[in-house]
Amino acid sequence: MEIGKAKEQAEDLVVRLRELIGSLRQLAPAPEREAQREQIRVIDDSIQHLEKKNVPVPEELRRLKRKLQGEIQEAEKHQVLLYFLREQLSQVLAEIGGTVRKVIPNTAAQK
């Protein structure tokens, strides 16, 4: 394979990976996920309290709980994908590390 074409493909892959990782990081669990978990705990407590008193639980409360649970589950899927990418990239780096010897930086990339 011609080195210029290989470098171009490598650059394209790196750009695409960075875009993917950036998108996933925005959707992955963050501090607001912990706040959502706390909201679910409070909603659960409220539902249990109402049920113990034989008071009908508003459907809006149940819908809110399902919505929060769905958002957390979706964010966790993105987190799992980020872990997968990290593991795969670590393996790729290990493969590269085993074949690359020290060279003057940017010498090979400039050709």
C-alpha positions in Angstrom: 0.0 0.0 0.0 1.2 3.5 -0.9 2.3 5.4 2.3 0.4 8.6 1.3 -2.9 6.7 0.9 -2.3 4.7 4.1 -1.7 8.0 6.0 -4.8 9.5 4.6 -6.9 6.4 5.6 -5.4 6.5 9.1 -6.2 10.2 9.5 -9.8 9.6 8.3 -10.2 6.8 10.9 -8.8 8.9 13.7 -11.2 11.8 12.8 -14.2 9.4 12.7 -13.2 7.8 16.0 -12.9 11.2 17.6 -16.3 12.2 16.4 -17.8 8.9 17.6 -16.2 9.2 21.0 -17.3 12.8 21.3 -20.9 11.9 20.6 -20.8 9.0 23.0 -19.2 11.0 25.8 -22.0 13.6 25.6 -24.6 10.8 26.0 -22.8 8.7 28.6 -23.5 8.7 32.3 -22.5 12.0 33.9 -23.3 13.8 37.1 -26.9 14.4 35.9 -27.4 10.6 35.8 -26.8 10.4 39.5 -29.4 13.1 40.0 -31.8 11.1 37.9 -31.1 8.0 40.0 -31.9 10.0 43.1 -35.1 11.2 41.5 -36.1 7.6 40.8 -35.5 6.7 44.4 -37.7 9.6 45.6 -40.4 8.6 43.1 -40.2 5.0 44.2 -40.6 6.1 47.8 -43.6 8.2 46.9 -45.2 5.4 44.9 -44.7 2.9 47.8 -46.1 5.5 50.3 -49.2 6.0 48.2 -49.7 2.3 47.6 -49.5 1.6 51.4 -52.2 4.1 52.0 -54.3 2.6 49.2 -54.2 5.9 47.3 -54.2 5.7 43.5 -50.7 6.5 42.1 -50.9 9.2 39.4 -50.0 7.8 36.0 -47.8 10.8 35.4 -45.6 9.7 38.3 -45.2 6.3 36.9 -44.5 7.8 33.4 -41.8 10.0 34.9 -40.1 7.1 36.5 -40.1 5.0 33.3 -38.8 8.0 31.4 -35.9 8.5 33.8 -35.1 4.8 33.8 -35.0 4.8 30.0 -32.7 7.8 29.9 -30.3 6.1 32.4 -30.4 2.8 30.5 -29.6 4.6 27.2 -26.7 6.5 28.8 -25.3 3.2 30.2 -25.4 1.6 26.7 -23.2 4.5 25.5 -20.9 4.0 28.5 -20.5 0.3 27.6 -19.7 1.2 24.0 -17.0 3.6 25.3 -15.5 0.8 27.4 -15.5 -1.4 24.3 -13.8 1.2 22.2 -11.1 1.8 24.9 -10.4 -2.0 25.1 -10.2 -2.3 21.4 -8.0 0.7 21.0 -5.7 -0.6 23.7 -5.3 -3.8 21.8 -4.6 -1.9 18.6 -2.0 0.2 20.4 -0.4 -2.9 21.8 -0.2 -4.3 18.2 1.3 -1.1 16.9 3.8 -0.9 19.8 5.1 -4.3 19.0 5.9 -3.4 15.5 7.1 0.2 15.7 10.6 1.0 16.8 11.7 4.5 17.9 12.1 6.9 15.0 12.4 10.7 14.9 8.8 12.0 15.4 7.0 13.1 12.2 9.7 11.7 9.9 7.6 8.9 8.7 4.4 10.9 8.8 5.8 13.6 6.6 6.7 11.3 3.7 
